[in-house]
């Protein structure tokens, strides 16, 4: 069986326009005027859902990991937007990590991997 590729993620929200606008401001991804936002080849669709609460009940169930070139610069930009950090940028064995909360209460991680770790992954 051929492995399928993850092409998109549907992120349900009681207020998808607000959530989409936040992701555009917070992470400055590519977008092309449709309802999808492209995050490095994985597209996210923000959709109004009647079966979800305004805030997620289990924010740690799915965490978006955004790989960035400069975690501290990204954190500075996010601080300017007034985000709530669960874990501020900290050094871990393979790089810098920080965890924050989006307007619906979902967890997001900002990750800057070390060059050594990336070289190991390429092998």
C-alpha positions in Angstrom: 0.0 0.0 0.0 1.3 3.4 -0.9 1.7 5.9 2.0 -0.7 8.8 1.8 0.5 12.4 2.2 -1.0 14.7 4.8 -2.4 17.5 2.5 -4.5 19.5 4.9 -6.0 19.8 8.4 -9.5 21.1 9.2 -9.4 23.1 12.4 -13.0 23.5 13.6 -13.9 26.6 15.5 -16.9 28.5 16.8 -15.3 31.6 15.4 -13.1 30.5 12.4 -12.7 34.0 11.0 -11.1 35.2 14.3 -8.9 32.1 14.5 -7.8 32.4 10.9 -6.9 36.1 11.3 -4.9 35.3 14.4 -2.9 32.6 12.6 -2.2 35.0 9.8 -1.0 37.7 12.2 0.9 35.3 14.5 2.8 33.2 12.0 2.6 35.2 8.8 2.1 32.1 6.6 1.4 32.1 2.8 -2.2 32.3 1.9 -3.9 32.6 -1.5 -7.3 34.1 -0.8 -9.1 30.9 -0.3 -10.0 29.6 3.2 -6.8 27.6 3.4 -3.5 28.8 4.9 -0.4 27.1 3.8 2.1 26.2 6.5 5.1 24.8 4.5 3.1 22.4 2.4 0.4 21.5 4.9 -2.7 23.5 4.4 -5.1 24.4 7.3 -8.7 25.1 6.8 -10.5 27.1 9.5 -14.2 26.0 9.5 -17.3 27.0 11.5 -18.4 23.9 13.4 -21.6 23.7 15.5 -20.2 20.6 17.3 -17.3 22.4 18.9 -17.2 24.7 22.0 -15.7 28.2 21.8 -12.7 26.8 23.7 -11.2 23.4 23.4 -11.7 21.0 26.3 -8.5 19.0 25.7 -5.9 21.4 24.3 -3.0 19.0 24.5 -4.7 16.3 22.4 -3.3 17.8 19.1 -0.5 20.3 19.1 0.7 22.1 16.0 4.5 22.2 15.9 5.8 25.2 13.9 9.4 24.9 12.9 11.0 28.3 12.7 14.5 29.7 11.9 14.7 32.0 14.9 12.6 31.0 17.9 13.5 34.1 19.9 12.5 36.5 17.1 9.2 34.5 16.6 8.5 34.7 20.3 9.1 38.5 20.3 6.6 38.9 17.4 4.1 36.7 19.3 4.7 38.7 22.5 3.7 41.8 20.6 0.4 40.2 19.9 -0.1 39.4 23.6 -0.1 35.6 23.4 -0.3 33.4 26.5 2.8 31.2 26.9 2.4 27.8 28.7 6.2 27.3 28.4 8.4 30.2 27.3 11.2 29.5 24.9 13.6 27.1 26.5 16.6 25.0 25.4 16.1 21.3 25.1 18.5 18.6 23.8 17.6 19.1 20.1 16.8 22.8 20.0 14.6 25.6 21.4 11.0 25.0 22.2 8.1 27.2 23.4 4.4 26.4 23.9 1.6 28.9 23.6 -2.2 29.1 23.3 -4.2 30.2 20.3 -7.5 32.1 20.7 -9.5 28.8 20.9 -7.3 27.4 23.6 -5.3 25.0 21.3 -1.6 24.5 22.1 1.0 25.5 19.6 4.7 24.8 19.8 7.4 27.0 18.3 10.5 24.9 17.5 14.0 25.8 16.4 16.0 22.6 15.9 19.8 22.6 16.2 21.9 22.2 13.1 23.3 19.0 14.6 19.9 17.5 14.9 18.9 18.6 11.4 22.1 17.0 10.0 21.2 13.7 11.8 17.7 13.8 10.3 19.1 14.2 6.8 21.2 11.1 7.0 
